[in-house]
Amino acid sequence: MSNVIRVKPTHDGTYTVYRGDAVLISGLTRLQAERYEARIAAEAEALAAA
């Protein structure tokens, strides 16, 4: 499974955050989804740097 994190809109106007094919969280506003994506990316970077 890929570790790529992405945000995709859904048919109901909310957004879903994915890691590879797995859904991490759904039902968010675009801003919430982008912040969640950024937080996960920052945590992954911190772990990689440690």
Secondary structure, 3 states (H helix, E strand, C coil): CCCCEEEEECCCCCEEEEECCEEEEEEECHHHHHHHHHHHHHHHHHHHHC
